[in-house]
């Protein structure tokens, strides 16, 4: 059975990204900024046992928010959405736009609470994308 860090490494094998061994051993949170990625991670536990949550962002893909369990199971968690439904009807279009930004702001609050907020060391494209997805255009 693969370990949490082995499952994580499989997800990022193409970029040769692994969790730092010391962080795994000490179950420390951290962030990896490498090869265009910003990947936040935190260890935790709940009624099902231990897990690793990570949030990965890259300008060439959609974001991923994943929980990895010690048995190798992966659970998808909420991500900032970059796709928005639109309507030619101005009232419906405004409602859909407001809903899109409200949902992204809620995910952003969740990410901040986990310690997955922007710190300034992320690639500029990732920081800009996050800001645009969290806020309404004025």
N, C-alpha and C positions, 0 to 999 in steps of 0.2 A: 504494500500500500504506500503511495507517495506521501511525502510530508508536505506540510503547508508551503514551505519555501521551495520545494521541488515543483509543486503545481504552479506557484507564482512564476518560477523561472521558465516553465514551459510556455506560459502566456507571452513572455517577452524574449523567447529564445532567439528570434531573428535579430534582435538588437543587443544580444549578450548582456541582458539586464538581470541581475539577481539581487535579492535582499542582502544587505550587509550581514555577514555571519554573526557579528556581535549583537546586532539588533535582534536577530532571531533568537540567539541564546538568552538574551536578557529581556526579550519580549518588549522592546522599546519601539515607540512610534518613530516615524521618520519620513523623509521625502527623497526621492531620486529624481534628479534633473539630468537627463542623458539622452543623446541621439534624438533630440526634438521632443522628448517626453517630459512631462511632469507627473510623477506618481507619488501620491501621498499614501501612507499606510499606518495602520494602528492594530495592535493585538487587543483582543478582548475575550470575554466569555459571557455566556448566557445560559439559560436552562438546558440547552442542547450541548453545552461544553465550550471549549476554546475555539477561536476563529481568528482570522486575519481579514480585515476590511482594507480594500485599497480603492483609490479613485485615480484613474489614469486618463490623461488628456494629451492629445497630439493634434496638430493642425490638420493632418491628413486623414484623421479618422473621427468617428463619433467617440464621445467620452465613454468610459466603462467604470462602473462602480460595482465591485464584486466582493462577496464574502466567501472565503475559502475555509472549509472545515478540515479537521485533521484526517478524515477519511477520504479526502480529495474532492468531495462534493463542492460545487460552486453555486452560489445563489446570486442572482442579479438584484442590485439595489438601485434606487432612483438616481437618474443622471439629469444633468442639464440637457434640455432638448434644443436641437438646432433646427428642427423642422417645425414649421407652423402652418396650420390649416388656414386658408384664406377664403373670403367670400366676396363676390362682386356687390352684394348688398352692403351698403355702408354701415348700417346698424349692426348687422351680423358680423361684418368684418371687424368692427371696433370691439365687439364682444369677444370674438375669437382671439384678437390681439391681446386684450386685457387678460384673458384666461391664460394664454401662453406665458406672458410675463409673470403673472401671479404664481403659476406652477413652478417656473424657473426660480423665482425668488424664494419659494418654499424649499426647494432642493438646495439652493445656496445657503439658506439658514441651517439646514441639516448638515451640510458640508462644513460650515463654520463651526458648528457645535462639536463636530468630530475632530476639529483641528486641521481641516483640509482647505483652509482659506488661502488666498494669495498672500505671498510673503515678499514678492519682488524679485525673486531669483528664477522665476519661471520664464520660459521663452515668451517674448513679447506677444506673439500671435495667440498664445494660450490665455494670457492675461486679458488681452483685448477681447477675445471671443467670450470669455466669462463675463466681463463687464457688459458687453452688448446683450448677452442672453438674459442677464438679471434685471435689466432696467428698460423701461419704456423709452421709445424714441420720443423726444420732445419736439 
